[in-house]
Amino acid sequence: MAHSLNLPYKRNNPRSVRGARKRGWHVVDVDLRKLSGERDVSWMALCIWIDRGPCGYWVASHWLRQFAFESGADAVAFKLKWA
């Protein structure tokens, strides 16, 4: 489970993508097979890109291959960059 580490802890933030979906966060599915065909991208590289960028709170699940963003603008920026 990955989550935003550069922002202060908020007690009401979800700890999983499933919890984020229940709270109405924006969930983005990632197809690494499609991404690896275009460029050499790993899951860790995606997490680092999000953590270093101007994104707000987020959580990710490698098992589900999904990222959940609190802000819709962050989800759109991720889709434009990596989809």
C-alpha positions, 0 to 999 in steps of 0.5 A: 500500500502506498500513500502520500508521504509528503503531506501531513497525516489526516485522520479521516483519510482512507488507508486503502483504495477500497476505503477511498472509493467509499469516501468518493475519491477519484479512482484510476485504473492502471494497465502496466502492460500497456505502459511498458509497451510505450516506455519502461515504467514500473509501479514504483516509478508511478508512485514516485512521480505522484509523490514528487508532483503537485498532487494532494492526498492519494492512496494506491494498491499494487494488487488492484492496480489502482490509484485513488486521488482526493482531488479530481484534478490530480486524477485527470493529470495522472490520466493525461500523463500515464494513460 
